[in-house]
Amino acid sequence: MNLVAVYGTLKKGLCNHHLLQSARYLGNDVIHSLVLYDLGPYPGAKPESSQGIEIEVYLVSEATLADLDALEECNLQQPDQGMYRRDALPTRYGLAWVYVYNRSVQGCARLDQGAWLPQIA
């Protein structure tokens, strides 16, 4: 089993949360070592100091983690080549995998406190 911390479309009530239906929700936390960027339909996290990004932490199986890797286009053999890579970051529940965005965020709105919410068209 693995801990995963989510900050975007995988959170409760958002479009990809169904991928966590078999996971065990542990609770919320705040991470001060990530900044979110609004990429439009989803956010991207970068390892930068922040005032606190809200996350949800889940205990997931290897199968669920593989599904999340596929969603996030995470390349485990070449971590910097995928859209996201997995970094282990401390949470109040222990070290958790967090998907960190590998691509440029130039021109994207920065969010260094609170939670990302999808834009309603």
FIDRENGU-953587 format. One record per residue: x, y, z of N, C-alpha, C in turn. Coordinates in steps of 0.02 Angstrom, whole numbers, plus 50000, padded with zeros to 5 digits. Last residue first. Layout:
+-------+-------+-------+-------+-------+-------+-------+-------+-------+
|  n.px |  n.py |  n.pz | ca.px | ca.py | ca.pz |  c.px |  c.py |  c.pz |
+-------+-------+-------+-------+-------+-------+-------+-------+-------+
|     X |     Y |     Z |     X |     Y |     Z |     X |     Y |     Z |
...
+-------+-------+-------+-------+-------+-------+-------+-------+-------+
//
This chain:
+-------+-------+-------+-------+-------+-------+-------+-------+-------+
|  n.px |  n.py |  n.pz | ca.px | ca.py | ca.pz |  c.px |  c.py |  c.pz |
+-------+-------+-------+-------+-------+-------+-------+-------+-------+
| 49137 | 51349 | 49146 | 49127 | 51387 | 49084 | 49055 | 51409 | 49077 |
| 49225 | 51355 | 49290 | 49159 | 51338 | 49264 | 49146 | 51382 | 49203 |
| 49382 | 51287 | 49328 | 49345 | 51345 | 49302 | 49278 | 51320 | 49275 |
| 49417 | 51196 | 49479 | 49407 | 51200 | 49405 | 49367 | 51261 | 49386 |
| 49528 | 51255 | 49603 | 49460 | 51237 | 49585 | 49452 | 51243 | 49509 |
| 49655 | 51227 | 49721 | 49638 | 51237 | 49651 | 49566 | 51215 | 49641 |
| 49666 | 51305 | 49882 | 49651 | 51247 | 49840 | 49636 | 51269 | 49769 |
| 49796 | 51389 | 49975 | 49727 | 51365 | 49966 | 49722 | 51307 | 49919 |
| 49928 | 51469 | 49891 | 49891 | 51460 | 49952 | 49821 | 51435 | 49935 |
| 49983 | 51496 | 49771 | 50029 | 51473 | 49823 | 49995 | 51467 | 49891 |
| 49960 | 51484 | 49607 | 49921 | 51480 | 49668 | 49967 | 51454 | 49722 |
| 49982 | 51571 | 49454 | 50013 | 51538 | 49511 | 49965 | 51541 | 49571 |
| 49933 | 51548 | 49286 | 49920 | 51581 | 49350 | 49948 | 51538 | 49407 |
| 50056 | 51536 | 49156 | 50001 | 51506 | 49195 | 49994 | 51542 | 49262 |
| 50170 | 51583 | 49094 | 50106 | 51612 | 49075 | 50046 | 51585 | 49112 |
| 50255 | 51433 | 49114 | 50260 | 51502 | 49092 | 50192 | 51526 | 49068 |
| 50273 | 51307 | 49153 | 50212 | 51340 | 49178 | 50213 | 51414 | 49160 |
| 50335 | 51164 | 49068 | 50338 | 51235 | 49082 | 50270 | 51261 | 49107 |
| 50325 | 51001 | 49152 | 50328 | 51046 | 49094 | 50328 | 51120 | 49116 |
| 50306 | 50917 | 49261 | 50372 | 50922 | 49230 | 50379 | 50976 | 49176 |
| 50224 | 50922 | 49417 | 50221 | 50938 | 49345 | 50291 | 50950 | 49317 |
| 50209 | 50789 | 49528 | 50240 | 50854 | 49515 | 50245 | 50864 | 49440 |
| 50108 | 50702 | 49633 | 50124 | 50710 | 49562 | 50147 | 50782 | 49550 |
| 50167 | 50624 | 49777 | 50134 | 50683 | 49750 | 50156 | 50689 | 49677 |
| 50161 | 50499 | 49900 | 50177 | 50517 | 49831 | 50135 | 50577 | 49810 |
| 50206 | 50535 | 50068 | 50154 | 50520 | 50018 | 50181 | 50539 | 49949 |
| 50255 | 50494 | 50230 | 50276 | 50512 | 50163 | 50224 | 50490 | 50113 |
| 50122 | 50532 | 50350 | 50183 | 50500 | 50328 | 50201 | 50523 | 50257 |
| 50019 | 50612 | 50384 | 50005 | 50540 | 50384 | 50067 | 50499 | 50364 |
| 50055 | 50741 | 50364 | 50042 | 50721 | 50434 | 50029 | 50646 | 50440 |
| 50185 | 50717 | 50242 | 50119 | 50740 | 50262 | 50109 | 50720 | 50334 |
| 50328 | 50740 | 50138 | 50299 | 50727 | 50204 | 50230 | 50757 | 50212 |
| 50334 | 50666 | 49974 | 50335 | 50725 | 50018 | 50303 | 50708 | 50085 |
| 50406 | 50598 | 49835 | 50382 | 50581 | 49902 | 50390 | 50643 | 49947 |
| 50349 | 50625 | 49670 | 50396 | 50642 | 49723 | 50365 | 50622 | 49789 |
| 50327 | 50572 | 49506 | 50307 | 50562 | 49576 | 50364 | 50581 | 49622 |
| 50296 | 50683 | 49369 | 50337 | 50633 | 49403 | 50310 | 50627 | 49474 |
| 50203 | 50715 | 49218 | 50213 | 50722 | 49290 | 50264 | 50670 | 49313 |
| 50235 | 50684 | 49087 | 50203 | 50748 | 49102 | 50211 | 50765 | 49176 |
| 50403 | 50611 | 49080 | 50330 | 50610 | 49082 | 50301 | 50679 | 49093 |
| 50538 | 50633 | 49097 | 50512 | 50631 | 49029 | 50436 | 50630 | 49026 |
| 50585 | 50618 | 49223 | 50582 | 50687 | 49197 | 50555 | 50690 | 49127 |
| 50583 | 50476 | 49243 | 50537 | 50520 | 49278 | 50531 | 50591 | 49249 |
| 50591 | 50346 | 49161 | 50623 | 50411 | 49147 | 50578 | 50465 | 49177 |
| 50517 | 50246 | 49223 | 50585 | 50230 | 49200 | 50625 | 50295 | 49185 |
| 50393 | 50304 | 49248 | 50434 | 50283 | 49305 | 50506 | 50268 | 49285 |
| 50308 | 50431 | 49191 | 50355 | 50382 | 49163 | 50403 | 50362 | 49218 |
| 50144 | 50478 | 49200 | 50205 | 50473 | 49240 | 50247 | 50416 | 49212 |
| 50017 | 50528 | 49164 | 50070 | 50517 | 49114 | 50139 | 50518 | 49146 |
| 49915 | 50526 | 49252 | 49961 | 50582 | 49257 | 50019 | 50578 | 49207 |
| 49853 | 50404 | 49220 | 49816 | 50467 | 49213 | 49865 | 50526 | 49209 |
| 49957 | 50315 | 49255 | 49933 | 50319 | 49185 | 49897 | 50386 | 49174 |
| 49966 | 50335 | 49393 | 50024 | 50348 | 49351 | 50003 | 50357 | 49278 |
| 49839 | 50290 | 49429 | 49855 | 50360 | 49438 | 49916 | 50380 | 49395 |
| 49855 | 50153 | 49401 | 49803 | 50192 | 49366 | 49817 | 50267 | 49371 |
| 49956 | 50124 | 49494 | 49969 | 50116 | 49422 | 49918 | 50155 | 49380 |
| 49883 | 50144 | 49612 | 49940 | 50187 | 49598 | 49959 | 50183 | 49523 |
| 49792 | 50039 | 49600 | 49767 | 50107 | 49597 | 49824 | 50156 | 49581 |
| 49884 | 49933 | 49615 | 49843 | 49938 | 49554 | 49816 | 50009 | 49546 |
| 49934 | 49952 | 49743 | 49980 | 49957 | 49686 | 49941 | 49967 | 49621 |
| 49812 | 50052 | 49835 | 49844 | 49989 | 49815 | 49893 | 50002 | 49758 |
| 49824 | 50192 | 49948 | 49804 | 50161 | 49885 | 49843 | 50096 | 49873 |
| 49766 | 50309 | 50056 | 49803 | 50247 | 50055 | 49779 | 50208 | 49995 |
| 49771 | 50487 | 50033 | 49738 | 50422 | 50025 | 49789 | 50366 | 50031 |
| 49742 | 50656 | 50071 | 49788 | 50599 | 50074 | 49749 | 50534 | 50075 |
| 49725 | 50811 | 49992 | 49690 | 50754 | 50022 | 49739 | 50695 | 50018 |
| 49786 | 50980 | 50019 | 49789 | 50913 | 49989 | 49742 | 50866 | 50026 |
| 49818 | 51150 | 49991 | 49775 | 51100 | 50022 | 49777 | 51035 | 49983 |
| 49969 | 51234 | 50015 | 49923 | 51205 | 49966 | 49884 | 51149 | 49999 |
| 50046 | 51371 | 50080 | 50009 | 51310 | 50098 | 49957 | 51290 | 50047 |
| 50128 | 51467 | 50037 | 50093 | 51482 | 50100 | 50049 | 51423 | 50121 |
| 50279 | 51389 | 49972 | 50213 | 51420 | 49968 | 50185 | 51435 | 50037 |
| 50421 | 51350 | 49874 | 50393 | 51369 | 49939 | 50327 | 51405 | 49929 |
| 50408 | 51224 | 49750 | 50426 | 51292 | 49769 | 50393 | 51307 | 49836 |
| 50389 | 51110 | 49640 | 50421 | 51113 | 49706 | 50449 | 51182 | 49721 |
| 50227 | 51125 | 49568 | 50299 | 51134 | 49561 | 50328 | 51138 | 49631 |
| 50082 | 51051 | 49498 | 50120 | 51071 | 49558 | 50194 | 51075 | 49540 |
| 49949 | 51101 | 49397 | 50014 | 51069 | 49400 | 50051 | 51095 | 49460 |
| 49772 | 51069 | 49374 | 49829 | 51106 | 49399 | 49894 | 51067 | 49390 |
| 49659 | 51071 | 49230 | 49690 | 51039 | 49288 | 49749 | 51081 | 49312 |
| 49614 | 51147 | 49125 | 49570 | 51095 | 49150 | 49597 | 51058 | 49212 |
| 49726 | 51262 | 49162 | 49662 | 51260 | 49127 | 49617 | 51207 | 49156 |
| 49829 | 51260 | 49247 | 49844 | 51240 | 49178 | 49781 | 51237 | 49135 |
| 49883 | 51349 | 49376 | 49820 | 51334 | 49342 | 49836 | 51322 | 49268 |
| 49998 | 51282 | 49488 | 49988 | 51325 | 49430 | 49925 | 51302 | 49395 |
| 50047 | 51278 | 49659 | 50006 | 51254 | 49604 | 50002 | 51307 | 49549 |
| 50191 | 51236 | 49749 | 50150 | 51290 | 49722 | 50110 | 51259 | 49665 |
| 50253 | 51155 | 49896 | 50227 | 51153 | 49828 | 50189 | 51217 | 49812 |
| 50283 | 51154 | 50028 | 50339 | 51147 | 49982 | 50317 | 51140 | 49909 |
| 50179 | 51150 | 50114 | 50211 | 51215 | 50104 | 50269 | 51212 | 50056 |
| 50025 | 51071 | 50117 | 50095 | 51064 | 50099 | 50123 | 51133 | 50083 |
| 49904 | 51014 | 50229 | 49929 | 51071 | 50191 | 50003 | 51060 | 50179 |
| 49774 | 50889 | 50228 | 49835 | 50919 | 50254 | 49851 | 50980 | 50211 |
| 49642 | 50772 | 50266 | 49670 | 50830 | 50232 | 49735 | 50851 | 50265 |
| 49632 | 50590 | 50261 | 49617 | 50657 | 50285 | 49650 | 50710 | 50244 |
| 49622 | 50461 | 50210 | 49651 | 50470 | 50276 | 49636 | 50539 | 50305 |
| 49527 | 50350 | 50117 | 49539 | 50420 | 50131 | 49565 | 50427 | 50202 |
| 49578 | 50215 | 50029 | 49556 | 50235 | 50096 | 49576 | 50308 | 50108 |
| 49515 | 50171 | 49865 | 49567 | 50195 | 49911 | 49536 | 50213 | 49979 |
| 49422 | 50144 | 49772 | 49442 | 50088 | 49815 | 49496 | 50108 | 49866 |
| 49407 | 50269 | 49709 | 49349 | 50238 | 49741 | 49368 | 50180 | 49787 |
| 49496 | 50344 | 49637 | 49513 | 50331 | 49707 | 49456 | 50296 | 49745 |
| 49441 | 50369 | 49517 | 49500 | 50326 | 49518 | 49521 | 50307 | 49589 |
| 49345 | 50465 | 49542 | 49322 | 50395 | 49536 | 49382 | 50346 | 49536 |
| 49405 | 50590 | 49530 | 49403 | 50558 | 49596 | 49382 | 50485 | 49594 |
| 49407 | 50664 | 49416 | 49446 | 50602 | 49416 | 49446 | 50566 | 49484 |
| 49321 | 50779 | 49439 | 49309 | 50731 | 49383 | 49348 | 50666 | 49386 |
| 49277 | 50802 | 49614 | 49304 | 50823 | 49549 | 49307 | 50764 | 49501 |
| 49238 | 50753 | 49737 | 49191 | 50795 | 49700 | 49215 | 50817 | 49632 |
| 49400 | 50745 | 49806 | 49329 | 50730 | 49813 | 49286 | 50780 | 49774 |
| 49535 | 50755 | 49685 | 49503 | 50770 | 49749 | 49428 | 50754 | 49747 |
| 49587 | 50743 | 49560 | 49576 | 50681 | 49597 | 49542 | 50692 | 49665 |
| 49614 | 50868 | 49509 | 49553 | 50834 | 49486 | 49540 | 50767 | 49520 |
| 49717 | 50909 | 49644 | 49681 | 50934 | 49585 | 49619 | 50892 | 49570 |
| 49794 | 50852 | 49742 | 49781 | 50924 | 49747 | 49737 | 50951 | 49691 |
| 49839 | 50711 | 49845 | 49811 | 50740 | 49783 | 49790 | 50812 | 49795 |
| 49954 | 50594 | 49897 | 49925 | 50659 | 49913 | 49902 | 50691 | 49847 |
| 49959 | 50426 | 49942 | 49959 | 50474 | 49887 | 49924 | 50537 | 49911 |
| 50043 | 50287 | 50009 | 50008 | 50349 | 50022 | 50014 | 50394 | 49961 |
| 50020 | 50114 | 49969 | 50056 | 50177 | 49961 | 50012 | 50235 | 49983 |
| 50042 | 49941 | 50000 | 50000 | 50000 | 50000 | 50045 | 50063 | 50000 |
+-------+-------+-------+-------+-------+-------+-------+-------+-------+
//
